Amino acid sequence: MIDPEKNEKTDDLYTCPEVTRGSYYQGRTRVSLVDLEKMKIINTIKIISSLTNKDEFYIPYQIRDDMGLYFVREKTQKELKESQL
């Protein structure tokens, strides 16, 4: 993701898009196919939003677990420590 914008959900009011995104990163996103033996990029493509037809993508990083749409597993002690970094 190129220069992502962090969109943090801080209140309890969730609108329709926030139910599936929660807190998320938004920005121009690329996916590359890499030759691991030569450590060389073979091809790179843009991810275009099907909703806005713009060069943007949303990557959720935190979502409420009481919405019933996702299974949210408990974090391990290691993950809890890493998330505080």
N, C-alpha and C positions, 0 to 999 in steps of 0.2 A: 504494500500500500504506500502510495506516494503522499507525503505530508498529511497524514490522517488527522481529522478533526475528532476530538473526543466529545461525545454527547453522553453526559452522565445524567441518569434519571435519579433525582433526589427526593421527589415527593411520592405519595401513594396513588396519585391520579394517573392511570394508564389509559391512553387513547388507543385506538385500533392498531396503528403501527408499532407502538411501544409494547403491546402485548407479545408480539413476536420478536422484537428487537431488544427490549429492555434498555440498558445502557450499551452504547455501541460506538465503534469507530466508523467514520465515514470518509471516503476519499477515493482518489483515482487508484485503481487496482490493476495489477498485471499478473498474469500466470505465465511462467516460463517452463519450457521443456529443456532439461539439462542432461548432457552427456556426462555422467559421473566419472567415467574412465579418463576422459580428456579434460574434465572440469571446464566445459564450454557450453554456453547457451546455444541451443539448436533453434529455438523459436520462442517468441513472446507475443501474447495476445492481450488486448484490452478487454476488460470486463465492462460491458455496457448495461446499465439498468434497464430492465424490461418495462419498468413503471414510468420512468422519466425520459428514457432514451438518451441519457447523459452518461458521460464517462465517470461513473461513481458506483460505489459498492458499500454495503453495510455489513460490518462484522460484529455481532453481539459479543460482549465480554462479561456481562453480568445480567441475569434475568431473574425475576421473582419466581420462586418455586411454588407459589400458591395459586397460579393461574390455571393449572391443570393441563397445559399444553406440552410440557416437557418433563422428562424424568431428570431430577437433579440429585445427583449422588452426594453423599457426605464427603467433605474434603479431608484428606489425610493430614496429619501433623506437618509433614514436609510441604504440602501445598499451601497450608495456612501460613507457614513461615515465609514461603516464596512470595505469596501475595502481599506481604507486608513490606517487601523490599522497595 
